[in-house]
């Protein structure tokens, strides 16, 4: 348990850097008009492929792991 307490903050830092990088590298197809409710005639269904799909799944997995590590950190501190 002592090893987990020492490694957990570093794992959270690494996960947060990977998560932010994966999110920032994703391309956004929605422009300002789409964000404000305006319609865009060029918008269509977009299927993720290749590297974009990898980044999507990477950000999803890193987000879940980061939330679990944060919850584990809270539980460990509550029991100390």
N, C-alpha and C positions, 0 to 999 in steps of 0.2 A: 504494500500500500504506500510505503514511503517513496518507492520509485515512481509510482503514478503521480504523486504530488509534485515531484521534481520535474517530470517530463510534460505534464499537462499544460502548463503555460506556454512552453515552447511549441507544442503541437498546435495550440490555438493560434499562436502568432503565424506559424507556417500556413495553417489552413486559411486564416484571414487574408494573407497575401495572395494565395492561390485563388481564393474566391473573388477578391477584388479584381485581380488580373483577368480572370475568366469572364467576369461580367463586363469589364471595360472593353475587352476584345470582341465581344459580340456586336454584330451590326444591328442597327435599329432601322427597320423599314418604315416606322411611323414618323412622320414629320410633325411640325408644329401644328398644322391644320388638323391632323388626326388626334393630337393631344387635346385640342380645344373643341372637339366634336365636329369639326368640319369634314366633309366627305372628300375623298380623293378618287378621281376616276381611274387612276393608275393602280389602286390597291387591289390585290387579289390574294387568293390563298397561297401561302408560302410554305413549302416543305423544306425542313432543315436537312441538309445533306453534308457529308464530309466533315470538314473541320468545324463548321458551324454546329453540327449535331454533337460533335465531341465536346465543344465548349459548353453547350447547353447542359449535357449530362454531367460534365465536370462541375459546373456551378451548382447544379442540383445536389449532387453527392456531397460536395464541400459544404454547402449550406446546412444540410442535414447533420453531417458530422460535427460541424461547428456548434450547432444547437445542442447536440448530445454531449459534447465535451463541456459546454457551458453549464448544462444541467448537472453533469457529473461533478464539476467544480463546486457548484452550490451545495450539492449533497455532501461532498467531502468536507467542506468548511462547516456545515451544520453539525456534522458528527464529531468534529474536532473539539 
